[in-house]
Amino acid sequence: DVKAMDFPEASFDAVVDKATLDSVLVNMRDYLVGENSTANANKMISEVHRVLGKNGVYLVVSYGQPEFRLTYL
């Protein structure tokens, strides 16, 4: 579960996200913002931040427009 990862803090130097944030934010069945999507996205980003080292890099590959994704970063 990307919202509650089983890794210690600062475990990684990099995290590559290929549409994971998109999946958390969008209900793919009808392409609408999913229920609790904002809270889930914030939990996910908090976990990514937690498992990244001090100089870690979070690389996001997304189909979403920057103005709709940057608010979570």
N, C-alpha and C positions, 0 to 999 in steps of 0.2 A: 504494500500500500504506500504510494508515494506521499501520502499525507501523514504517515507514521512509520518512517523507515527504521529498520533494525540495525543501523550502523552507528558506531560511536561518533562523537563530534569530531570534526576536522579529519574525516577519513579519506577524503578525496582532494586531488589537486584540480580536477575538472569534472563537470557534469554536462553531458550532452543530452539535450531535450529535443527529440524529433517528434513534434506534435503532441507531446504529453500534456503540456499546458492547454493546448487546443482541446484535447479530449476531456480534460477536467472542466473546461468552460462551456462546452457545447454538448447538447443532447443530440447525438448523431441521427436519431430516428427521425426527428423533424427539423433539424438544423436550427434549433432555438437555444437560447441560453438555458442551461439546465438548472434544475432546482438546487439551491444551495451552492451554485457554481462559484460565486464570489468568495464565500467562506472557504470552500474546498481549495480554490486556487491560492488563497492566502496561506492556508495550512501547508500546501505543497511547497510554495516558495519559502516559507519558514523552515521547512525540513531541508530543502536544498541548501539554504544558507547555513543551517546547522552542520550538515555533513561536509561542507566545503572547508578547506583549509584557509588560513588567513589571507593568502594571495590566490585563492582559488578562482577559477573561471567558470561561469555558467553560460553555455552556448545554447541559444534557443533557435530552433528551426521551426517556423510557424507560417501558416497560410493567413493568419489574422493580420489585419492592418495594425501598424505600429501604435497608433493612437488608442487602440483597444487592448493592446498587450502591455505597453509600457507602464500603465498604471499599477500593474502587479509587480513590476521590477523596481 
